[in-house]
Amino acid sequence: LENTYRSVNIAMINELKVLFDKLRIDVWEVIDAAKSKPFGFQAFYPGPGLGGHCIPIDPFYLSWKARQEGFESRFIDLAGEINAGMPRFVVELIVAALNVRGKPLRRARIHLFGMSYKPGVSDVRESPAIDIAQLLQEGGAVVSYSDPLVPTVSKGDLVLKEVPWERALKQGFDCGVITTAHPEFDYEAIANGAECLIDTRNALKGFQGDHIQRL
């Protein structure tokens, strides 16, 4: 129940994020405003998708059991569909940011900051960062990543070796994407050193610049 509850509420805020983009409303400001109410609201945040061995999977055990009983669990299934679509939405943001700079996705150097599904762990199970990397690679981009806890990634045609974030900044890239908000990253250095950034975790809150776009 707890994991299904989280999945459904994260899906709701992810859907609102996509809507608010069209309305030119900052979803993070709306969440902060809603949090000011002392009761009746629990904050959930948008992100690039769900990862780990619990939230992306457990709700579907319940959905599977429901189908055995002839019951359609519409909330669970819809939440899964919305959350599973977030990596593709992130790639769309990357493509749009590149287009503004006159660069196509094909052969663009895209660097992901974080490959594990959440900060402080090396677990990459169901990590949305891997889905994003695969979609980018399928689109012809040159993908690299930094993650102090994940030395290598191998899934299907995606085979990558970790590049320290300091070296990645020095070498340069066309667009950086903060996919996991590891505390080991120097966000001030990243914000100041990159020419294009997509922040999917609100890790760059407080940093300003036309080169920064938050999910």
Secondary structure, DSSP 8 states (H G I E B T S, - for coil): -HHHHHHHHHHHHHHHHHHHHHHT--HHHHHHHHHTSSSS-------S---SSSTTTHHHHHHHHHHHTT---HHHHHHHHHHHTHHHHHHHHHHHHHHHTT--STT-EEEEE--SSSTT----TT-HHHHHHHHHHHTT-EEEEE-TT--EEEETTEEEE---HHHHHHH--SEEEE-S--TTS-HHHHHHH-S-EEESS-TTTT---TTEEE-
